[in-house]
């Protein structure tokens, strides 16, 4: 019964809601797919975000770094609808105002978020987890009783190869290694065909080999998806970084290539000095 209840809760979170802009081609003709402008968030007088401006291009791989308390998690909370800002605007493409949408709408509309701790159904196989995450009708009884279409089956096959779990496809997810569980959750997000993926500390607790494979996976996703990686492991960031944004006290402190960022005196002083 717990599994059915868990699946039901998942299905309810995934239910799409009507929005006039959903289903229309996303307008990224100006380059960025994500616009965060002038965003301020205060908690009991503390500004977690302070006039934050961030622009992420369509298909870009962006790394976000910064000391604890810099605003990285709050930034992701705002983009995904978990936290409403006091000021500012957040747009997905040029026409979708994310501040007018619920968390569910944002998730179904093309922005996926992977938390540090993987959220998977450990009693189900890898294949069944991906099956449950398909982007079609998410009513729980429909999902558990209906056969997949050929297109959905092909999509699962493609994703399971992409995340490197083909040999584990019939294995219960609870028996996977920590790294494999992380890849499975990324695969579950990919089943939703997101345009933007926010990935929070993906390599925490991984072995060296798992870290390398995760770097390969995330870099392979860029282009088809915009990938935003929040990470503290600087060696990992260096291995995947194309463009790096450094947050400090809720604002952008510096932005550029990894070489530019790590040689920036302000970044060295507040973050990389040790």
Residue pairs with C-beta under 8 A, 6 or more apart in sequence:
3 121
3 123
3 124
4 140
4 144
6 121
7 121
7 132
7 140
7 143
7 144
8 140
10 121
10 132
10 138
10 140
11 138
11 139
11 140
11 143
12 140
13 104
13 107
14 104
14 107
14 108
14 138
15 104
15 108
15 138
15 139
16 22
16 104
16 105
16 108
16 138
17 102
17 104
17 105
17 108
19 96
19 101
19 105
19 109
21 95
21 96
21 109
22 105
22 108
22 109
24 95
26 33
26 92
26 93
26 95
26 96
26 110
26 195
27 93
27 94
27 95
28 57
28 58
28 93
28 94
29 94
30 94
31 57
31 58
32 55
32 56
32 57
32 58
33 56
33 57
33 58
33 59
33 60
33 92
33 93
33 195
33 196
33 226
34 54
34 55
34 56
34 79
34 90
34 91
34 92
34 196
34 226
34 228
35 55
35 89
35 90
35 91
35 94
36 52
36 53
36 54
36 55
36 75
36 78
36 79
36 88
36 89
36 90
37 53
37 88
37 89
37 90
37 91
38 51
38 52
38 53
38 87
38 88
38 89
39 49
39 51
39 52
39 53
39 75
39 78
39 85
39 87
39 88
39 89
39 90
40 47
40 49
40 50
40 51
40 52
40 85
40 86
40 87
40 88
40 250
41 47
41 48
41 49
41 71
41 74
41 78
41 83
41 85
41 86
41 250
42 48
42 86
47 249
47 250
48 71
48 74
48 250
49 71
49 74
49 75
49 78
49 85
49 250
49 251
50 71
50 249
50 250
50 251
51 87
51 88
51 250
51 251
52 71
52 75
52 88
52 247
52 250
52 251
52 252
53 252
54 75
54 245
54 252
56 62
56 196
56 226
56 228
57 226
58 195
58 226
59 222
59 223
59 224
59 225
59 226
60 222
60 226
60 227
60 242
60 243
61 218
61 219
61 221
61 222
61 226
61 227
61 229
61 240
61 241
61 242
61 243
62 226
62 227
62 228
62 229
62 242
62 243
62 244
62 245
63 229
63 230
63 231
63 237
63 240
63 241
63 242
63 243
63 244
63 245
63 258
64 72
64 75
64 228
64 229
64 230
64 231
64 244
64 245
64 247
65 72
65 230
65 231
65 232
65 234
65 237
65 244
65 245
65 246
65 247
65 261
65 271
66 72
66 246
66 247
66 248
66 253
66 271
67 248
67 270
67 271
69 249
70 247
70 248
70 249
70 250
71 247
71 249
71 250
71 251
72 230
72 247
73 200
73 230
74 83
74 250
75 247
76 82
76 113
76 198
76 200
76 228
76 230
77 83
78 84
78 85
78 90
79 90
79 98
79 106
79 111
79 198
80 103
80 106
80 107
80 111
80 113
80 198
81 98
81 101
81 102
81 103
81 105
81 106
82 103
84 99
85 99
89 97
89 99
90 97
90 98
90 99
91 97
91 98
92 98
92 106
92 109
92 110
92 111
92 195
92 196
96 109
98 106
98 111
101 109
107 113
107 192
108 192
110 193
110 194
110 195
110 196
111 194
111 195
111 196
111 198
112 189
112 190
112 192
112 194
112 196
112 197
112 198
113 189
113 197
113 198
113 200
114 182
114 185
114 186
114 189
114 197
114 198
114 199
114 200
114 202
115 200
116 200
116 201
116 202
116 204
118 178
118 181
118 182
118 184
118 185
119 185
120 129
120 173
120 181
120 184
120 185
120 188
121 128
121 129
121 132
121 173
122 172
122 173
122 174
123 172
123 173
123 174
124 132
124 172
124 173
125 169
125 170
125 171
125 172
125 173
126 160
126 165
126 168
126 169
126 170
126 171
126 173
126 176
126 184
127 156
127 160
127 169
127 170
129 173
129 184
129 187
129 188
130 156
130 159
130 160
130 184
130 187
130 188
130 191
131 143
131 148
131 152
131 156
132 143
132 188
133 187
133 188
133 189
133 191
133 192
134 143
134 148
134 152
134 155
134 156
134 191
135 191
135 192
135 193
136 149
136 152
137 143
137 146
148 156
155 191
156 191
159 187
159 190
159 191
160 166
160 169
160 187
162 187
162 190
162 217
162 220
163 183
163 184
163 186
163 187
163 190
163 217
164 183
164 213
164 217
165 176
165 180
165 183
165 184
165 187
168 176
168 180
173 181
173 184
176 184
177 207
177 210
178 205
178 206
178 210
179 206
179 207
179 210
179 211
179 213
179 214
180 210
182 202
182 206
182 210
182 214
183 213
183 214
183 217
186 197
186 199
186 202
186 217
189 197
190 221
194 225
195 225
195 226
196 225
196 226
196 227
196 228
197 221
197 225
197 226
197 227
197 228
198 228
198 230
199 218
199 227
199 228
199 229
199 230
200 230
201 230
201 231
201 232
201 233
202 214
202 218
202 229
202 231
203 210
203 211
203 214
203 215
203 231
203 233
203 236
204 232
204 233
206 214
211 233
211 236
212 239
214 236
215 236
215 239
215 240
218 227
218 229
218 240
219 240
221 227
222 242
229 237
229 240
231 237
234 272
237 244
237 258
238 258
241 257
241 258
242 257
243 255
243 256
243 257
244 255
244 256
244 257
244 258
244 261
245 252
245 254
245 255
246 252
246 253
246 254
246 255
246 261
246 264
246 267
246 271
247 253
248 266
248 270
248 271
253 266
253 267
253 270
253 271
254 260
254 261
254 264
254 266
254 267
255 261
256 264
261 267
262 268
262 272
